[in-house]
């Protein structure tokens, strides 16, 4: 009986902390204001590769779960949108058809675009769907961002030279750069 009580206590403890999120959710008015201003940052927390070779390698590792989701550590993976600037820094896991050896910036999604179009629409559930088409980037065809009312977001990257990949995360207001760093 003590085993069952301790197991129930442990599972209850885990479920309690599972519901606690590291990112507090935003209210829907803040999310609407961020989308309408078109100045926000998407922070990637998880990557979902679509290539089954990558998934099979992940599943063959010792002590791995049978999931195809990769947890991304840190806040360095993001998409920053300003009125005249789009900056993308995201890792890529999958098959690249035209790879460049020795240059890691070209094998992942790392680029800045000054010429891009944003089409936004709101679906029946109130979620925002942004379709971003960078015109001055050769390998990215379209970025689709679905932003939920709580501030959580789902990004799908469609490329000309690689298999698709999706990312889960959240959106936040762009951080102001200190004037000391702007001069660098």
Protein Blocks (a to p, Z undefined) as FASTA:
>chain_A
ZZmmmmmmmmmmmmmmmmpcfbdcddfklmmmmmmnopacdddfbdcdfbfklmmmmmmp
ghiafbfbdcdedjkbccdddfkbccdddddedddfbdcehiaklmmccdddfbdcdddd
ddfkopacdddddfkbfklmbdcddddfkopacdddddfkbccddddddddddddddfkl
mmZZ
